Amino acid sequence: MSDEYKKKIGVPESHALNIVSSQWSQRKGQDTDTYECEELNEQGDVIARYTIKDSTSIYPPFGRSITWTQSAVLDS
């Protein structure tokens, strides 16, 4: 799953995207997974943090959206 998020965010192939926490909620016909992630460079240093929301409609046609915000950029 994180490969899909890496592509969406634009994280380089040589970097890793680690999910550090997740939360699930269901509201107004939407099933939403929220992930707090860290981007790691080639040396394993955390260089950025992201919040990713993956939302799917629980009713047909079961539309899906992935949105993200960058919550922090750290010096490398």
Z-matrix of the N, CA and C atoms (Angstrom, degrees):
N
C 1 1.453
C 2 1.525 1 110.62
N 3 1.325 2 118.85 1 -37.24
C 4 1.463 3 119.36 2 -176.55
C 5 1.531 4 111.81 3 -67.55
N 6 1.352 5 119.18 4 -24.15
C 7 1.464 6 120.78 5 175.53
C 8 1.519 7 110.56 6 -63.00
N 9 1.325 8 116.67 7 -39.21
C 10 1.461 9 121.26 8 177.11
C 11 1.529 10 110.47 9 -63.01
N 12 1.326 11 116.35 10 -42.07
C 13 1.461 12 120.71 11 179.22
C 14 1.528 13 111.14 12 -69.34
N 15 1.334 14 117.80 13 -39.13
C 16 1.465 15 121.46 14 177.61
C 17 1.526 16 110.10 15 -57.23
N 18 1.331 17 116.18 16 -44.79
C 19 1.461 18 120.72 17 -179.43
C 20 1.530 19 110.69 18 -65.44
N 21 1.333 20 116.86 19 -43.36
C 22 1.463 21 121.85 20 -179.08
C 23 1.537 22 111.28 21 -61.43
N 24 1.339 23 115.98 22 -43.59
C 25 1.465 24 121.57 23 -177.43
C 26 1.525 25 111.67 24 -77.60
N 27 1.331 26 116.64 25 -31.47
C 28 1.459 27 120.66 26 -176.90
C 29 1.513 28 112.86 27 95.78
N 30 1.324 29 117.28 28 28.45
C 31 1.467 30 122.03 29 177.75
C 32 1.540 31 107.86 30 -73.77
N 33 1.341 32 117.90 31 131.64
C 34 1.466 33 120.06 32 179.65
C 35 1.529 34 111.90 33 -58.95
N 36 1.344 35 115.77 34 150.99
C 37 1.474 36 121.55 35 179.95
C 38 1.523 37 112.06 36 -56.93
N 39 1.332 38 116.67 37 -34.09
C 40 1.464 39 120.50 38 -176.81
C 41 1.526 40 113.02 39 -75.94
N 42 1.335 41 117.92 40 -9.80
C 43 1.461 42 122.28 41 179.43
C 44 1.527 43 109.93 42 -98.98
N 45 1.310 44 116.19 43 157.37
C 46 1.468 45 121.93 44 177.72
C 47 1.524 46 109.27 45 -108.24
N 48 1.325 47 115.29 46 150.82
C 49 1.461 48 121.42 47 174.84
C 50 1.527 49 106.83 48 -121.67
N 51 1.328 50 115.94 49 108.62
C 52 1.460 51 121.39 50 -177.90
C 53 1.516 52 110.75 51 -102.17
N 54 1.324 53 115.83 52 130.86
C 55 1.466 54 121.22 53 175.24
C 56 1.521 55 107.08 54 -84.81
N 57 1.348 56 116.52 55 120.12
C 58 1.467 57 120.40 56 -177.59
C 59 1.527 58 112.63 57 -101.04
N 60 1.341 59 117.25 58 -21.45
C 61 1.460 60 119.71 59 174.70
C 62 1.517 61 108.55 60 -158.33
N 63 1.332 62 115.10 61 157.76
C 64 1.467 63 119.67 62 178.71
C 65 1.523 64 109.72 63 -145.09
N 66 1.327 65 114.01 64 155.68
C 67 1.461 66 120.68 65 179.87
C 68 1.522 67 107.18 66 -145.25
N 69 1.322 68 116.76 67 142.76
C 70 1.457 69 122.61 68 179.62
C 71 1.520 70 108.87 69 -118.22
N 72 1.340 71 115.55 70 139.42
C 73 1.462 72 119.20 71 175.54
C 74 1.524 73 108.84 72 -146.20
N 75 1.320 74 114.55 73 155.95
C 76 1.457 75 120.66 74 177.07
C 77 1.517 76 107.10 75 -134.04
N 78 1.358 77 115.60 76 124.38
C 79 1.450 78 119.83 77 -176.34
C 80 1.523 79 109.86 78 -159.52
N 81 1.293 80 115.99 79 137.73
C 82 1.463 81 122.82 80 176.37
C 83 1.528 82 112.41 81 50.35
N 84 1.322 83 116.39 82 44.79
C 85 1.459 84 120.86 83 176.69
C 86 1.510 85 114.90 84 76.74
N 87 1.323 86 117.86 85 10.09
C 88 1.464 87 122.18 86 -179.94
C 89 1.526 88 110.72 87 -118.67
N 90 1.313 89 115.34 88 132.90
C 91 1.459 90 123.34 89 173.36
C 92 1.524 91 105.33 90 -101.18
N 93 1.339 92 117.62 91 113.68
C 94 1.461 93 120.92 92 -172.91
C 95 1.518 94 111.31 93 -120.90
N 96 1.333 95 115.58 94 126.90
C 97 1.456 96 122.96 95 172.40
C 98 1.519 97 106.93 96 -104.46
N 99 1.337 98 116.63 97 128.02
C 100 1.457 99 122.22 98 178.41
C 101 1.520 100 108.41 99 -114.70
N 102 1.328 101 115.75 100 127.84
C 103 1.464 102 121.52 101 -177.77
C 104 1.524 103 110.10 102 -121.13
N 105 1.319 104 115.85 103 136.90
C 106 1.459 105 122.50 104 169.41
C 107 1.525 106 105.64 105 -100.65
N 108 1.340 107 116.77 106 123.51
C 109 1.461 108 121.37 107 -173.94
C 110 1.525 109 110.90 108 -126.63
N 111 1.338 110 114.28 109 156.46
C 112 1.458 111 121.62 110 174.02
C 113 1.524 112 108.33 111 -122.83
N 114 1.334 113 115.36 112 136.35
C 115 1.463 114 120.82 113 173.63
C 116 1.514 115 108.32 114 -94.45
N 117 1.322 116 116.46 115 127.20
C 118 1.461 117 122.13 116 179.42
C 119 1.525 118 109.30 117 -111.49
N 120 1.333 119 115.98 118 136.80
C 121 1.468 120 119.88 119 177.29
C 122 1.530 121 109.79 120 -80.64
N 123 1.342 122 116.47 121 -174.13
C 124 1.468 123 121.46 122 -177.12
C 125 1.527 124 112.81 123 -60.18
N 126 1.327 125 116.75 124 -28.18
C 127 1.473 126 120.76 125 -179.18
C 128 1.531 127 112.28 126 -86.61
N 129 1.336 128 117.65 127 -3.82
C 130 1.458 129 121.26 128 -179.91
C 131 1.522 130 113.87 129 88.58
N 132 1.338 131 116.88 130 10.29
C 133 1.462 132 121.20 131 178.60
C 134 1.526 133 110.12 132 -84.50
N 135 1.334 134 116.50 133 138.28
C 136 1.462 135 121.12 134 176.21
C 137 1.524 136 107.79 135 -72.75
N 138 1.350 137 116.19 136 122.70
C 139 1.465 138 119.33 137 -178.91
C 140 1.524 139 112.63 138 -116.00
N 141 1.343 140 117.56 139 -14.18
C 142 1.468 141 120.40 140 178.59
C 143 1.521 142 109.61 141 -159.77
N 144 1.331 143 115.16 142 156.97
C 145 1.463 144 121.70 143 176.33
C 146 1.521 145 108.41 144 -127.29
N 147 1.326 146 116.04 145 143.12
C 148 1.461 147 122.32 146 -177.34
C 149 1.520 148 110.71 147 -133.86
N 150 1.325 149 115.58 148 152.39
C 151 1.457 150 123.00 149 168.69
C 152 1.526 151 106.18 150 -115.07
N 153 1.327 152 116.49 151 121.24
C 154 1.459 153 122.34 152 -177.65
C 155 1.521 154 108.92 153 -115.17
N 156 1.335 155 116.41 154 132.19
C 157 1.466 156 121.82 155 175.97
C 158 1.518 157 108.53 156 -117.29
N 159 1.325 158 115.25 157 121.50
C 160 1.462 159 123.31 158 -179.90
C 161 1.525 160 106.51 159 -113.63
N 162 1.328 161 116.62 160 108.16
C 163 1.461 162 121.84 161 -171.78
C 164 1.526 163 110.85 162 -117.80
N 165 1.340 164 115.87 163 133.88
C 166 1.458 165 122.51 164 178.90
C 167 1.517 166 109.23 165 -128.60
N 168 1.331 167 116.18 166 136.05
C 169 1.464 168 120.81 167 175.65
C 170 1.522 169 108.81 168 -70.20
N 171 1.331 170 116.92 169 137.33
C 172 1.464 171 119.77 170 178.77
C 173 1.526 172 111.31 171 -87.29
N 174 1.331 173 116.65 172 -1.03
C 175 1.464 174 121.93 173 178.35
C 176 1.526 175 109.57 174 -115.96
N 177 1.334 176 117.11 175 149.04
C 178 1.469 177 119.28 176 177.22
C 179 1.519 178 110.22 177 -55.46
N 180 1.299 179 118.57 178 141.21
C 181 1.463 180 129.94 179 11.92
C 182 1.535 181 114.39 180 -92.09
N 183 1.304 182 119.15 181 22.82
C 184 1.462 183 124.39 182 173.50
C 185 1.532 184 112.42 183 57.89
N 186 1.321 185 116.39 184 49.29
C 187 1.462 186 121.26 185 178.11
C 188 1.518 187 111.47 186 -63.39
N 189 1.330 188 116.07 187 152.96
C 190 1.463 189 121.36 188 -177.85
C 191 1.516 190 109.82 189 -133.77
N 192 1.337 191 115.96 190 142.47
C 193 1.465 192 120.49 191 173.89
C 194 1.522 193 109.48 192 -138.63
N 195 1.319 194 115.04 193 144.85
C 196 1.463 195 121.90 194 176.02
C 197 1.520 196 106.73 195 -122.53
N 198 1.332 197 116.42 196 120.09
C 199 1.454 198 121.67 197 176.79
C 200 1.521 199 108.70 198 -122.94
N 201 1.321 200 116.34 199 155.62
C 202 1.460 201 119.59 200 -179.35
C 203 1.524 202 110.43 201 -149.39
N 204 1.317 203 113.93 202 154.36
C 205 1.463 204 121.59 203 172.85
C 206 1.513 205 107.52 204 -133.44
N 207 1.313 206 115.41 205 145.58
C 208 1.454 207 119.96 206 176.58
C 209 1.523 208 106.19 207 -91.26
N 210 1.330 209 116.13 208 116.28
C 211 1.454 210 119.76 209 -175.45
C 212 1.524 211 113.16 210 -90.88
N 213 1.339 212 117.71 211 -17.77
C 214 1.462 213 119.95 212 178.60
C 215 1.520 214 110.03 213 -163.56
N 216 1.322 215 115.57 214 145.95
C 217 1.466 216 122.46 215 171.67
C 218 1.516 217 105.57 216 -123.05
N 219 1.321 218 116.12 217 125.30
C 220 1.447 219 120.81 218 -177.08
C 221 1.522 220 109.67 219 -108.22
N 222 1.322 221 117.23 220 149.12
C 223 1.463 222 121.11 221 176.79
C 224 1.517 223 108.92 222 -67.60
N 225 1.319 224 115.58 223 138.16
C 226 1.473 225 118.65 224 179.43
C 227 1.512 226 111.88 225 -100.71
